[in-house]
Amino acid sequence: GSQGGDGFRLESDLPPESGVVWFKDRQVILGVSAYVLCAFMFILLDELFPMYASARRDVGGLGLSSTQIGLVLSSGGFLSVPYVLLAYPALTKRVGKVRLSAVASLIFTIITFATPLLSYVAFNRALLWSCLVLHSGGRSLTASTIFTSTIILVNNASPPEHLGAVNSMGQALSSLSRAVGPAMGGLLWSAAVRLRGVPCHQALPFVAVGVVSFAQFLVTRACPETMNRSRK
């Protein structure tokens, strides 16, 4: 009713209904899919890289110690804070979140496919460390770009009255991908090690991650430019 006493709400107080069936809406599906694939590809690489880096060189790994792997991962992390605070806002203002996220996804795909090539410079420690720092920096910057952008795109894709439901679905599905990712990463690396007689066998798990990353790029590219702004 339109009464305003105790236990009643005025019609003007209720959120407007858009008439959108949110779980069938194209923008919602694209936004949530981009976020879930983003979570899945990064948990896969986060699981795979330490196994690859710590494995012996004769099985295709880099032969690094736990301390060295920690230093590699930290080197990229230091770039993320100034990038997100200073560069990211300027870049999104210039090219938009959809396009920036798509470019970052494509760069991440290239980084992922190139990762197993590090094995071929493992004999030269100076060259290996230079490549590792570039690899870690690129991975951190693309991760910051894609995660930040896809979270915003999910919110922008959602009809205002269904914002909570859309975010809940996105978080639930991404949590599922994070649960599956570590086990899948371990299985992929184990399969690669069993194929060590095959040339470039260490590339197998990274090709799988690259395929997921490229799928995330395609989903992001399919997002309309209207998702750069909040939905009315």
Buried (B, 14 or more C-beta within 10 A) or exposed (E): EEEEEEEEEEEEEEEEEBEBEBEEBEBBBBBBBBBBBBBBBBBBBBBBBBBBBBBEEEBBBBBBEEEBBEBBBEBBBEBBEEBBEEBBEEBBEEBBBBBBBBBBBBBBBBBBBBBBBBBEBBEEEEEBBEBBBBBBBBBBBBBBBBBBBBBBBBBBBBBEBBBEBBBEBBBEBBEEBBEEBBEBBBEBBEEBBEEEEEEBBBBBBBBBBBBBBBBBBBBBBBBEEEBBEEBE
